[in-house]
Amino acid sequence: MAKEKRFEKIYSQDLGSTEIWVDRQTGVQYLFHASGYAGGGGLTVLTDRDGKPITQPIEN
């Protein structure tokens, strides 16, 4: 039985490396950005105006 991946990349933009990932268990979206060759980057939860996490429906 194959183990399903928890995170799925749903968006990619070529500005360094900018991606949006979704946690398939919670529906919460995360923004990842990396720049340069040093491997430096950051990951943060995407939020709406009120500071609540942006989510998408979870597919079973």
mmCIF file as Biopython writes it, N, C-alpha, C and O atoms, coordinates in Angstrom:
data_model
#
loop_
_atom_site.group_PDB
_atom_site.id
_atom_site.type_symbol
_atom_site.label_atom_id
_atom_site.label_alt_id
_atom_site.label_comp_id
_atom_site.label_asym_id
_atom_site.label_entity_id
_atom_site.label_seq_id
_atom_site.pdbx_PDB_ins_code
_atom_site.Cartn_x
_atom_site.Cartn_y
_atom_site.Cartn_z
_atom_site.occupancy
_atom_site.B_iso_or_equiv
_atom_site.auth_seq_id
_atom_site.auth_asym_id
_atom_site.pdbx_PDB_model_num
ATOM 1   N N  . MET A ? 1  ? 0.840   -1.169 0.000   1.0 0.0 1  A 1 
ATOM 2   C CA . MET A ? 1  ? 0.000   0.000  0.000   1.0 0.0 1  A 1 
ATOM 3   C C  . MET A ? 1  ? 0.892   1.240  0.000   1.0 0.0 1  A 1 
ATOM 4   O O  . MET A ? 1  ? 1.730   1.404  0.886   1.0 0.0 1  A 1 
ATOM 5   N N  . ALA A ? 2  ? 0.711   2.108  -0.989  1.0 0.0 2  A 1 
ATOM 6   C CA . ALA A ? 2  ? 1.519   3.325  -1.093  1.0 0.0 2  A 1 
ATOM 7   C C  . ALA A ? 2  ? 1.021   4.378  -0.114  1.0 0.0 2  A 1 
ATOM 8   O O  . ALA A ? 2  ? -0.181  4.579  0.061   1.0 0.0 2  A 1 
ATOM 9   N N  . LYS A ? 3  ? 1.971   5.034  0.510   1.0 0.0 3  A 1 
ATOM 10  C CA . LYS A ? 3  ? 1.629   6.100  1.437   1.0 0.0 3  A 1 
ATOM 11  C C  . LYS A ? 3  ? 1.385   7.379  0.640   1.0 0.0 3  A 1 
ATOM 12  O O  . LYS A ? 3  ? 2.208   7.760  -0.192  1.0 0.0 3  A 1 
ATOM 13  N N  . GLU A ? 4  ? 0.255   8.043  0.893   1.0 0.0 4  A 1 
ATOM 14  C CA . GLU A ? 4  ? -0.067  9.267  0.167   1.0 0.0 4  A 1 
ATOM 15  C C  . GLU A ? 4  ? 0.769   10.430 0.669   1.0 0.0 4  A 1 
ATOM 16  O O  . GLU A ? 4  ? 1.093   10.510 1.854   1.0 0.0 4  A 1 
ATOM 17  N N  . LYS A ? 5  ? 1.114   11.322 -0.233  1.0 0.0 5  A 1 
ATOM 18  C CA . LYS A ? 5  ? 1.871   12.508 0.129   1.0 0.0 5  A 1 
ATOM 19  C C  . LYS A ? 5  ? 0.974   13.481 0.875   1.0 0.0 5  A 1 
ATOM 20  O O  . LYS A ? 5  ? -0.177  13.697 0.494   1.0 0.0 5  A 1 
ATOM 21  N N  . ARG A ? 6  ? 1.506   14.067 1.938   1.0 0.0 6  A 1 
ATOM 22  C CA . ARG A ? 6  ? 0.717   15.002 2.748   1.0 0.0 6  A 1 
ATOM 23  C C  . ARG A ? 6  ? 0.629   16.374 2.088   1.0 0.0 6  A 1 
ATOM 24  O O  . ARG A ? 6  ? -0.415  17.023 2.151   1.0 0.0 6  A 1 
ATOM 25  N N  . PHE A ? 7  ? 1.704   16.819 1.462   1.0 0.0 7  A 1 
ATOM 26  C CA . PHE A ? 7  ? 1.729   18.154 0.864   1.0 0.0 7  A 1 
ATOM 27  C C  . PHE A ? 7  ? 1.717   18.058 -0.654  1.0 0.0 7  A 1 
ATOM 28  O O  . PHE A ? 7  ? 2.305   17.152 -1.245  1.0 0.0 7  A 1 
ATOM 29  N N  . GLU A ? 8  ? 1.024   19.026 -1.276  1.0 0.0 8  A 1 
ATOM 30  C CA . GLU A ? 8  ? 0.927   19.058 -2.731  1.0 0.0 8  A 1 
ATOM 31  C C  . GLU A ? 8  ? 1.206   20.484 -3.200  1.0 0.0 8  A 1 
ATOM 32  O O  . GLU A ? 8  ? 0.637   21.441 -2.674  1.0 0.0 8  A 1 
ATOM 33  N N  . LYS A ? 9  ? 2.091   20.620 -4.201  1.0 0.0 9  A 1 
ATOM 34  C CA . LYS A ? 9  ? 2.374   21.941 -4.765  1.0 0.0 9  A 1 
ATOM 35  C C  . LYS A ? 9  ? 1.235   22.306 -5.712  1.0 0.0 9  A 1 
ATOM 36  O O  . LYS A ? 9  ? 0.922   21.559 -6.639  1.0 0.0 9  A 1 
ATOM 37  N N  . ILE A ? 10 ? 0.611   23.477 -5.463  1.0 0.0 10 A 1 
ATOM 38  C CA . ILE A ? 10 ? -0.528  23.878 -6.293  1.0 0.0 10 A 1 
ATOM 39  C C  . ILE A ? 10 ? -0.229  25.110 -7.138  1.0 0.0 10 A 1 
ATOM 40  O O  . ILE A ? 10 ? -1.037  25.483 -7.989  1.0 0.0 10 A 1 
ATOM 41  N N  . TYR A ? 11 ? 0.929   25.752 -6.916  1.0 0.0 11 A 1 
ATOM 42  C CA . TYR A ? 11 ? 1.277   26.958 -7.677  1.0 0.0 11 A 1 
ATOM 43  C C  . TYR A ? 11 ? 2.781   27.132 -7.671  1.0 0.0 11 A 1 
ATOM 44  O O  . TYR A ? 11 ? 3.449   26.831 -6.682  1.0 0.0 11 A 1 
ATOM 45  N N  . SER A ? 12 ? 3.312   27.621 -8.786  1.0 0.0 12 A 1 
ATOM 46  C CA . SER A ? 12 ? 4.739   27.881 -8.893  1.0 0.0 12 A 1 
ATOM 47  C C  . SER A ? 12 ? 4.944   29.116 -9.758  1.0 0.0 12 A 1 
ATOM 48  O O  . SER A ? 12 ? 4.307   29.268 -10.800 1.0 0.0 12 A 1 
ATOM 49  N N  . GLN A ? 13 ? 5.839   30.000 -9.317  1.0 0.0 13 A 1 
ATOM 50  C CA . GLN A ? 13 ? 6.154   31.208 -10.064 1.0 0.0 13 A 1 
ATOM 51  C C  . GLN A ? 13 ? 7.656   31.378 -10.062 1.0 0.0 13 A 1 
ATOM 52  O O  . GLN A ? 13 ? 8.304   31.173 -9.036  1.0 0.0 13 A 1 
ATOM 53  N N  . ASP A ? 14 ? 8.218   31.751 -11.196 1.0 0.0 14 A 1 
ATOM 54  C CA . ASP A ? 14 ? 9.674   31.836 -11.337 1.0 0.0 14 A 1 
ATOM 55  C C  . ASP A ? 14 ? 10.216  33.187 -10.893 1.0 0.0 14 A 1 
ATOM 56  O O  . ASP A ? 14 ? 10.676  33.977 -11.717 1.0 0.0 14 A 1 
ATOM 57  N N  . LEU A ? 15 ? 10.163  33.451 -9.600  1.0 0.0 15 A 1 
ATOM 58  C CA . LEU A ? 15 ? 10.808  34.633 -8.997  1.0 0.0 15 A 1 
ATOM 59  C C  . LEU A ? 15 ? 11.726  34.093 -7.915  1.0 0.0 15 A 1 
ATOM 60  O O  . LEU A ? 15 ? 11.369  34.094 -6.737  1.0 0.0 15 A 1 
ATOM 61  N N  . GLY A ? 16 ? 12.903  33.635 -8.307  1.0 0.0 16 A 1 
ATOM 62  C CA . GLY A ? 16 ? 13.701  32.818 -7.396  1.0 0.0 16 A 1 
ATOM 63  C C  . GLY A ? 16 ? 13.025  31.466 -7.428  1.0 0.0 16 A 1 
ATOM 64  O O  . GLY A ? 16 ? 13.134  30.735 -8.412  1.0 0.0 16 A 1 
ATOM 65  N N  . SER A ? 17 ? 12.345  31.136 -6.386  1.0 0.0 17 A 1 
ATOM 66  C CA . SER A ? 17 ? 11.499  29.944 -6.342  1.0 0.0 17 A 1 
ATOM 67  C C  . SER A ? 17 ? 10.340  30.267 -5.409  1.0 0.0 17 A 1 
ATOM 68  O O  . SER A ? 17 ? 10.485  30.225 -4.187  1.0 0.0 17 A 1 
ATOM 69  N N  . THR A ? 18 ? 9.201   30.587 -5.985  1.0 0.0 18 A 1 
ATOM 70  C CA . THR A ? 18 ? 8.018   30.915 -5.202  1.0 0.0 18 A 1 
ATOM 71  C C  . THR A ? 18 ? 6.958   29.861 -5.490  1.0 0.0 18 A 1 
ATOM 72  O O  . THR A ? 18 ? 6.587   29.638 -6.642  1.0 0.0 18 A 1 
ATOM 73  N N  . GLU A ? 19 ? 6.474   29.215 -4.433  1.0 0.0 19 A 1 
ATOM 74  C CA . GLU A ? 19 ? 5.516   28.122 -4.585  1.0 0.0 19 A 1 
ATOM 75  C C  . GLU A ? 19 ? 4.443   28.216 -3.505  1.0 0.0 19 A 1 
ATOM 76  O O  . GLU A ? 19 ? 4.680   28.734 -2.414  1.0 0.0 19 A 1 
ATOM 77  N N  . ILE A ? 20 ? 3.267   27.704 -3.832  1.0 0.0 20 A 1 
ATOM 78  C CA . ILE A ? 20 ? 2.223   27.548 -2.823  1.0 0.0 20 A 1 
ATOM 79  C C  . ILE A ? 20 ? 1.976   26.050 -2.682  1.0 0.0 20 A 1 
ATOM 80  O O  . ILE A ? 20 ? 1.778   25.330 -3.661  1.0 0.0 20 A 1 
ATOM 81  N N  . TRP A ? 21 ? 1.997   25.612 -1.429  1.0 0.0 21 A 1 
ATOM 82  C CA . TRP A ? 21 ? 1.788   24.212 -1.087  1.0 0.0 21 A 1 
ATOM 83  C C  . TRP A ? 21 ? 0.539   24.095 -0.227  1.0 0.0 21 A 1 
ATOM 84  O O  . TRP A ? 21 ? 0.237   25.000 0.551   1.0 0.0 21 A 1 
ATOM 85  N N  . VAL A ? 22 ? -0.185  22.999 -0.357  1.0 0.0 22 A 1 
ATOM 86  C CA . VAL A ? 22 ? -1.361  22.769 0.476   1.0 0.0 22 A 1 
ATOM 87  C C  . VAL A ? 22 ? -1.158  21.486 1.274   1.0 0.0 22 A 1 
ATOM 88  O O  . VAL A ? 22 ? -0.685  20.477 0.751   1.0 0.0 22 A 1 
ATOM 89  N N  . ASP A ? 23 ? -1.522  21.547 2.533   1.0 0.0 23 A 1 
ATOM 90  C CA . ASP A ? 23 ? -1.511  20.378 3.408   1.0 0.0 23 A 1 
ATOM 91  C C  . ASP A ? 23 ? -2.797  19.609 3.113   1.0 0.0 23 A 1 
ATOM 92  O O  . ASP A ? 23 ? -3.890  20.101 3.395   1.0 0.0 23 A 1 
ATOM 93  N N  . ARG A ? 24 ? -2.681  18.435 2.562   1.0 0.0 24 A 1 
ATOM 94  C CA . ARG A ? 24 ? -3.855  17.669 2.131   1.0 0.0 24 A 1 
ATOM 95  C C  . ARG A ? 24 ? -4.686  17.138 3.300   1.0 0.0 24 A 1 
ATOM 96  O O  . ARG A ? 24 ? -5.821  16.708 3.094   1.0 0.0 24 A 1 
ATOM 97  N N  . GLN A ? 25 ? -4.148  17.159 4.515   1.0 0.0 25 A 1 
ATOM 98  C CA . GLN A ? 25 ? -4.911  16.704 5.677   1.0 0.0 25 A 1 
ATOM 99  C C  . GLN A ? 25 ? -5.728  17.828 6.299   1.0 0.0 25 A 1 
ATOM 100 O O  . GLN A ? 25 ? -6.799  17.577 6.851   1.0 0.0 25 A 1 
ATOM 101 N N  . THR A ? 26 ? -5.239  19.067 6.218   1.0 0.0 26 A 1 
ATOM 102 C CA . THR A ? 26 ? -5.925  20.194 6.852   1.0 0.0 26 A 1 
ATOM 103 C C  . THR A ? 26 ? -6.502  21.196 5.859   1.0 0.0 26 A 1 
ATOM 104 O O  . THR A ? 26 ? -7.397  21.963 6.213   1.0 0.0 26 A 1 
ATOM 105 N N  . GLY A ? 27 ? -6.008  21.203 4.629   1.0 0.0 27 A 1 
ATOM 106 C CA . GLY A ? 27 ? -6.435  22.166 3.621   1.0 0.0 27 A 1 
ATOM 107 C C  . GLY A ? 27 ? -5.727  23.504 3.724   1.0 0.0 27 A 1 
ATOM 108 O O  . GLY A ? 27 ? -5.987  24.388 2.907   1.0 0.0 27 A 1 
ATOM 109 N N  . VAL A ? 28 ? -4.835  23.690 4.704   1.0 0.0 28 A 1 
ATOM 110 C CA . VAL A ? 28 ? -4.135  24.955 4.906   1.0 0.0 28 A 1 
ATOM 111 C C  . VAL A ? 28 ? -3.078  25.143 3.803   1.0 0.0 28 A 1 
ATOM 112 O O  . VAL A ? 28 ? -2.360  24.211 3.439   1.0 0.0 28 A 1 
ATOM 113 N N  . GLN A ? 29 ? -3.010  26.391 3.282   1.0 0.0 29 A 1 
ATOM 114 C CA . GLN A ? 29 ? -2.050  26.719 2.235   1.0 0.0 29 A 1 
ATOM 115 C C  . GLN A ? 29 ? -0.829  27.424 2.828   1.0 0.0 29 A 1 
ATOM 116 O O  . GLN A ? 29 ? -0.942  28.213 3.766   1.0 0.0 29 A 1 
ATOM 117 N N  . TYR A ? 30 ? 0.345   27.118 2.256   1.0 0.0 30 A 1 
ATOM 118 C CA . TYR A ? 30 ? 1.614   27.688 2.697   1.0 0.0 30 A 1 
ATOM 119 C C  . TYR A ? 30 ? 2.356   28.289 1.514   1.0 0.0 30 A 1 
ATOM 120 O O  . TYR A ? 30 ? 2.306   27.753 0.407   1.0 0.0 30 A 1 
ATOM 121 N N  . LEU A ? 31 ? 3.047   29.406 1.747   1.0 0.0 31 A 1 
ATOM 122 C CA . LEU A ? 31 ? 3.881   30.044 0.739   1.0 0.0 31 A 1 
ATOM 123 C C  . LEU A ? 31 ? 5.336   29.702 1.035   1.0 0.0 31 A 1 
ATOM 124 O O  . LEU A ? 31 ? 5.801   29.874 2.161   1.0 0.0 31 A 1 
ATOM 125 N N  . PHE A ? 32 ? 6.057   29.216 0.022   1.0 0.0 32 A 1 
ATOM 126 C CA . PHE A ? 32 ? 7.481   28.917 0.134   1.0 0.0 32 A 1 
ATOM 127 C C  . PHE A ? 32 ? 8.219   29.791 -0.866  1.0 0.0 32 A 1 
ATOM 128 O O  . PHE A ? 32 ? 7.805   29.911 -2.019  1.0 0.0 32 A 1 
ATOM 129 N N  . HIS A ? 33 ? 9.319   30.406 -0.422  1.0 0.0 33 A 1 
ATOM 130 C CA . HIS A ? 33 ? 10.161  31.191 -1.327  1.0 0.0 33 A 1 
ATOM 131 C C  . HIS A ? 33 ? 11.624  30.931 -0.996  1.0 0.0 33 A 1 
ATOM 132 O O  . HIS A ? 33 ? 12.030  30.973 0.165   1.0 0.0 33 A 1 
ATOM 133 N N  . ALA A ? 34 ? 12.408  30.663 -2.036  1.0 0.0 34 A 1 
ATOM 134 C CA . ALA A ? 34 ? 13.852  30.482 -1.885  1.0 0.0 34 A 1 
ATOM 135 C C  . ALA A ? 34 ? 14.541  31.337 -2.934  1.0 0.0 34 A 1 
ATOM 136 O O  . ALA A ? 34 ? 13.988  31.603 -4.001  1.0 0.0 34 A 1 
ATOM 137 N N  . SER A ? 35 ? 15.751  31.759 -2.615  1.0 0.0 35 A 1 
ATOM 138 C CA . SER A ? 35 ? 16.492  32.608 -3.532  1.0 0.0 35 A 1 
ATOM 139 C C  . SER A ? 35 ? 17.969  32.259 -3.476  1.0 0.0 35 A 1 
ATOM 140 O O  . SER A ? 35 ? 18.511  31.997 -2.403  1.0 0.0 35 A 1 
ATOM 141 N N  . GLY A ? 36 ? 18.612  32.257 -4.620  1.0 0.0 36 A 1 
ATOM 142 C CA . GLY A ? 36 ? 20.053  32.022 -4.681  1.0 0.0 36 A 1 
ATOM 143 C C  . GLY A ? 36 ? 20.424  30.557 -4.550  1.0 0.0 36 A 1 
ATOM 144 O O  . GLY A ? 36 ? 19.567  29.674 -4.523  1.0 0.0 36 A 1 
ATOM 145 N N  . TYR A ? 37 ? 21.732  30.326 -4.467  1.0 0.0 37 A 1 
ATOM 146 C CA . TYR A ? 37 ? 22.254  28.962 -4.431  1.0 0.0 37 A 1 
ATOM 147 C C  . TYR A ? 37 ? 22.539  28.460 -3.021  1.0 0.0 37 A 1 
ATOM 148 O O  . TYR A ? 37 ? 22.884  27.293 -2.840  1.0 0.0 37 A 1 
ATOM 149 N N  . ALA A ? 38 ? 22.401  29.317 -2.033  1.0 0.0 38 A 1 
ATOM 150 C CA . ALA A ? 38 ? 22.746  28.935 -0.668  1.0 0.0 38 A 1 
ATOM 151 C C  . ALA A ? 38 ? 21.690  28.061 -0.017  1.0 0.0 38 A 1 
ATOM 152 O O  . ALA A ? 38 ? 21.906  27.542 1.078   1.0 0.0 38 A 1 
ATOM 153 N N  . GLY A ? 39 ? 20.560  27.893 -0.670  1.0 0.0 39 A 1 
ATOM 154 C CA . GLY A ? 39 ? 19.510  27.060 -0.098  1.0 0.0 39 A 1 
ATOM 155 C C  . GLY A ? 39 ? 18.678  27.799 0.936   1.0 0.0 39 A 1 
ATOM 156 O O  . GLY A ? 39 ? 17.848  27.190 1.611   1.0 0.0 39 A 1 
ATOM 157 N N  . GLY A ? 40 ? 18.889  29.102 1.068   1.0 0.0 40 A 1 
ATOM 158 C CA . GLY A ? 40 ? 18.101  29.879 2.017   1.0 0.0 40 A 1 
ATOM 159 C C  . GLY A ? 40 ? 16.683  30.064 1.505   1.0 0.0 40 A 1 
ATOM 160 O O  . GLY A ? 40 ? 16.473  30.299 0.315   1.0 0.0 40 A 1 
ATOM 161 N N  . GLY A ? 41 ? 15.737  29.961 2.379   1.0 0.0 41 A 1 
ATOM 162 C CA . GLY A ? 41 ? 14.353  30.132 1.975   1.0 0.0 41 A 1 
ATOM 163 C C  . GLY A ? 41 ? 13.469  30.218 3.193   1.0 0.0 41 A 1 
ATOM 164 O O  . GLY A ? 41 ? 13.934  30.138 4.330   1.0 0.0 41 A 1 
ATOM 165 N N  . GLY A ? 42 ? 12.199  30.382 2.940   1.0 0.0 42 A 1 
ATOM 166 C CA . GLY A ? 42 ? 11.262  30.485 4.044   1.0 0.0 42 A 1 
ATOM 167 C C  . GLY A ? 42 ? 9.917   29.905 3.682   1.0 0.0 42 A 1 
ATOM 168 O O  . GLY A ? 42 ? 9.550   29.815 2.510   1.0 0.0 42 A 1 
ATOM 169 N N  . LEU A ? 43 ? 9.192   29.515 4.703   1.0 0.0 43 A 1 
ATOM 170 C CA . LEU A ? 43 ? 7.872   28.927 4.554   1.0 0.0 43 A 1 
ATOM 171 C C  . LEU A ? 43 ? 6.954   29.598 5.565   1.0 0.0 43 A 1 
ATOM 172 O O  . LEU A ? 43 ? 7.310   29.734 6.735   1.0 0.0 43 A 1 
ATOM 173 N N  . THR A ? 44 ? 5.773   30.018 5.118   1.0 0.0 44 A 1 
ATOM 174 C CA . THR A ? 44 ? 4.822   30.640 6.026   1.0 0.0 44 A 1 
ATOM 175 C C  . THR A ? 44 ? 3.400   30.293 5.600   1.0 0.0 44 A 1 
ATOM 176 O O  . THR A ? 44 ? 3.133   30.025 4.428   1.0 0.0 44 A 1 
ATOM 177 N N  . VAL A ? 45 ? 2.511   30.303 6.556   1.0 0.0 45 A 1 
ATOM 178 C CA . VAL A ? 45 ? 1.111   30.042 6.264   1.0 0.0 45 A 1 
ATOM 179 C C  . VAL A ? 45 ? 0.533   31.267 5.568   1.0 0.0 45 A 1 
ATOM 180 O O  . VAL A ? 45 ? 0.852   32.398 5.934   1.0 0.0 45 A 1 
ATOM 181 N N  . LEU A ? 46 ? -0.320  31.048 4.560   1.0 0.0 46 A 1 
ATOM 182 C CA . LEU A ? 46 ? -1.021  32.145 3.905   1.0 0.0 46 A 1 
ATOM 183 C C  . LEU A ? 46 ? -2.247  32.485 4.738   1.0 0.0 46 A 1 
ATOM 184 O O  . LEU A ? 46 ? -2.973  31.595 5.181   1.0 0.0 46 A 1 
ATOM 185 N N  . THR A ? 47 ? -2.476  33.786 4.950   1.0 0.0 47 A 1 
ATOM 186 C CA . THR A ? 47 ? -3.616  34.219 5.751   1.0 0.0 47 A 1 
ATOM 187 C C  . THR A ? 47 ? -4.475  35.213 4.979   1.0 0.0 47 A 1 
ATOM 188 O O  . THR A ? 47 ? -4.018  35.853 4.033   1.0 0.0 47 A 1 
ATOM 189 N N  . ASP A ? 48 ? -5.736  35.327 5.408   1.0 0.0 48 A 1 
ATOM 190 C CA . ASP A ? 48 ? -6.619  36.331 4.828   1.0 0.0 48 A 1 
ATOM 191 C C  . ASP A ? 48 ? -6.442  37.646 5.586   1.0 0.0 48 A 1 
ATOM 192 O O  . ASP A ? 48 ? -5.558  37.757 6.435   1.0 0.0 48 A 1 
ATOM 193 N N  . ARG A ? 49 ? -7.264  38.626 5.289   1.0 0.0 49 A 1 
ATOM 194 C CA . ARG A ? 49 ? -7.153  39.946 5.932   1.0 0.0 49 A 1 
ATOM 195 C C  . ARG A ? 49 ? -7.289  39.893 7.448   1.0 0.0 49 A 1 
ATOM 196 O O  . ARG A ? 49 ? -6.704  40.708 8.161   1.0 0.0 49 A 1 
ATOM 197 N N  . ASP A ? 50 ? -8.057  38.939 7.928   1.0 0.0 50 A 1 
ATOM 198 C CA . ASP A ? 50 ? -8.305  38.820 9.363   1.0 0.0 50 A 1 
ATOM 199 C C  . ASP A ? 50 ? -7.258  37.977 10.083  1.0 0.0 50 A 1 
ATOM 200 O O  . ASP A ? 50 ? -7.346  37.773 11.294  1.0 0.0 50 A 1 
ATOM 201 N N  . GLY A ? 51 ? -6.267  37.487 9.337   1.0 0.0 51 A 1 
ATOM 202 C CA . GLY A ? 51 ? -5.216  36.669 9.938   1.0 0.0 51 A 1 
ATOM 203 C C  . GLY A ? 51 ? -5.560  35.200 10.056  1.0 0.0 51 A 1 
ATOM 204 O O  . GLY A ? 51 ? -4.828  34.437 10.687  1.0 0.0 51 A 1 
ATOM 205 N N  . LYS A ? 52 ? -6.676  34.795 9.450   1.0 0.0 52 A 1 
ATOM 206 C CA . LYS A ? 52 ? -7.064  33.377 9.479   1.0 0.0 52 A 1 
ATOM 207 C C  . LYS A ? 52 ? -6.386  32.644 8.322   1.0 0.0 52 A 1 
ATOM 208 O O  . LYS A ? 52 ? -6.259  33.202 7.232   1.0 0.0 52 A 1 
ATOM 209 N N  . PRO A ? 53 ? -5.951  31.412 8.541   1.0 0.0 53 A 1 
ATOM 210 C CA . PRO A ? 53 ? -5.302  30.647 7.467   1.0 0.0 53 A 1 
ATOM 211 C C  . PRO A ? 53 ? -6.220  30.474 6.261   1.0 0.0 53 A 1 
ATOM 212 O O  . PRO A ? 53 ? -7.420  30.234 6.400   1.0 0.0 53 A 1 
ATOM 213 N N  . ILE A ? 54 ? -5.627  30.601 5.072   1.0 0.0 54 A 1 
ATOM 214 C CA . ILE A ? 54 ? -6.359  30.331 3.838   1.0 0.0 54 A 1 
ATOM 215 C C  . ILE A ? 54 ? -6.376  28.827 3.646   1.0 0.0 54 A 1 
ATOM 216 O O  . ILE A ? 54 ? -5.337  28.167 3.694   1.0 0.0 54 A 1 
ATOM 217 N N  . THR A ? 55 ? -7.566  28.295 3.429   1.0 0.0 55 A 1 
ATOM 218 C CA . THR A ? 55 ? -7.726  26.851 3.256   1.0 0.0 55 A 1 
ATOM 219 C C  . THR A ? 55 ? -8.464  26.557 1.965   1.0 0.0 55 A 1 
ATOM 220 O O  . THR A ? 55 ? -9.063  27.444 1.358   1.0 0.0 55 A 1 
ATOM 221 N N  . GLN A ? 56 ? -8.413  25.333 1.567   1.0 0.0 56 A 1 
ATOM 222 C CA . GLN A ? 56 ? -9.206  24.856 0.432   1.0 0.0 56 A 1 
ATOM 223 C C  . GLN A ? 56 ? -9.862  23.564 0.863   1.0 0.0 56 A 1 
ATOM 224 O O  . GLN A ? 56 ? -9.387  22.889 1.776   1.0 0.0 56 A 1 
ATOM 225 N N  . PRO A ? 57 ? -10.964 23.217 0.197   1.0 0.0 57 A 1 
ATOM 226 C CA . PRO A ? 57 ? -11.662 21.981 0.578   1.0 0.0 57 A 1 
ATOM 227 C C  . PRO A ? 57 ? -10.730 20.765 0.479   1.0 0.0 57 A 1 
ATOM 228 O O  . PRO A ? 57 ? -9.898  20.677 -0.425  1.0 0.0 57 A 1 
ATOM 229 N N  . ILE A ? 58 ? -10.883 19.853 1.400   1.0 0.0 58 A 1 
ATOM 230 C CA . ILE A ? 58 ? -10.079 18.637 1.429   1.0 0.0 58 A 1 
ATOM 231 C C  . ILE A ? 58 ? -10.797 17.560 0.632   1.0 0.0 58 A 1 
ATOM 232 O O  . ILE A ? 58 ? -11.973 17.273 0.860   1.0 0.0 58 A 1 
ATOM 233 N N  . GLU A ? 59 ? -10.058 16.964 -0.318  1.0 0.0 59 A 1 
ATOM 234 C CA . GLU A ? 59 ? -10.623 15.878 -1.131  1.0 0.0 59 A 1 
ATOM 235 C C  . GLU A ? 59 ? -10.305 14.559 -0.452  1.0 0.0 59 A 1 
ATOM 236 O O  . GLU A ? 59 ? -9.162  14.305 -0.073  1.0 0.0 59 A 1 
ATOM 237 N N  . ASN A ? 60 ? -11.307 13.732 -0.302  1.0 0.0 60 A 1 
ATOM 238 C CA . ASN A ? 60 ? -11.112 12.413 0.329   1.0 0.0 60 A 1 
ATOM 239 C C  . ASN A ? 60 ? -10.744 11.381 -0.668  1.0 0.0 60 A 1 
ATOM 240 O O  . ASN A ? 60 ? -10.544 10.221 -0.309  1.0 0.0 60 A 1 
#
